[in-house]
Amino acid sequence: MNHSLYSADRMTHLKIVVVGLVAAIGIAGLSISAHLTAEANGVQTAHANAPVLKASKTMMLTDSEQQVIR
């Protein structure tokens, strides 16, 4: 048995590519199903609907009696 990829035959390379593709498809499918399950259970995701906050006038707050100069 040869443990080097440099001298491996075509079928060995094909098996490695197929195993990699199956693993990638499995991980992608698992993550998509987990994401859909989380939304179905009411878990908030990154694109949740939140109220929009608008910026108001600039305010300066201080805890001393001195005048703040800008």
C-alpha positions as CSV (number, residue, x, y, z in Angstrom):
1,M,0.0,0.0,0.0
2,N,1.3,3.4,-1.0
3,H,0.4,6.3,1.3
4,S,1.5,9.1,-1.0
5,L,-0.9,11.1,-3.1
6,Y,1.8,11.8,-5.6
7,S,2.0,8.2,-6.8
8,A,-1.7,7.4,-6.3
9,D,-3.7,6.3,-9.3
10,R,-6.7,8.0,-10.9
11,M,-9.3,6.1,-8.9
12,T,-7.8,7.1,-5.6
13,H,-7.9,10.8,-6.5
14,L,-11.5,10.4,-7.7
15,K,-12.5,8.7,-4.4
16,I,-10.9,11.6,-2.4
17,V,-12.8,14.2,-4.5
18,V,-16.1,12.3,-4.1
19,V,-15.7,12.0,-0.3
20,G,-14.9,15.8,-0.1
21,L,-18.0,16.7,-2.2
22,V,-20.3,14.4,-0.1
23,A,-18.9,15.9,3.1
24,A,-19.4,19.5,1.8
25,I,-22.9,18.8,0.6
26,G,-23.7,17.1,4.0
27,I,-22.4,20.1,6.0
28,A,-24.3,22.6,3.8
29,G,-27.5,20.6,4.1
30,L,-27.2,20.3,7.9
31,S,-26.6,24.0,8.3
32,I,-29.5,25.0,6.1
33,S,-31.9,22.6,7.9
34,A,-30.7,23.9,11.3
35,H,-31.2,27.5,10.2
36,L,-34.8,26.7,9.0
37,T,-35.6,24.8,12.2
38,A,-34.4,27.8,14.3
39,E,-36.7,30.2,12.4
40,A,-39.6,27.8,12.8
41,N,-39.1,27.6,16.6
42,G,-39.3,31.4,16.9
43,V,-35.6,32.0,17.4
44,Q,-34.5,35.5,16.3
45,T,-31.9,35.5,13.6
46,A,-29.5,38.2,12.3
47,H,-32.2,39.7,10.1
48,A,-34.9,40.1,12.7
49,N,-37.3,43.0,12.4
50,A,-36.4,45.8,14.8
51,P,-37.5,49.4,15.1
52,V,-35.4,51.9,13.3
53,L,-33.7,54.5,15.6
54,K,-33.2,58.0,14.2
55,A,-30.5,60.2,15.4
56,S,-31.6,63.3,17.3
57,K,-29.8,66.6,18.1
58,T,-26.4,66.3,19.7
59,M,-26.5,66.6,23.4
60,M,-23.7,67.1,26.0
61,L,-24.2,65.7,29.4
62,T,-21.9,66.5,32.3
63,D,-22.0,66.0,36.0
64,S,-20.1,69.2,37.0
65,E,-21.2,72.8,37.3
66,Q,-18.6,74.0,34.8
67,Q,-19.6,75.3,31.4
68,V,-18.8,73.0,28.5
69,I,-17.3,74.8,25.5
70,R,-17.2,73.2,22.1
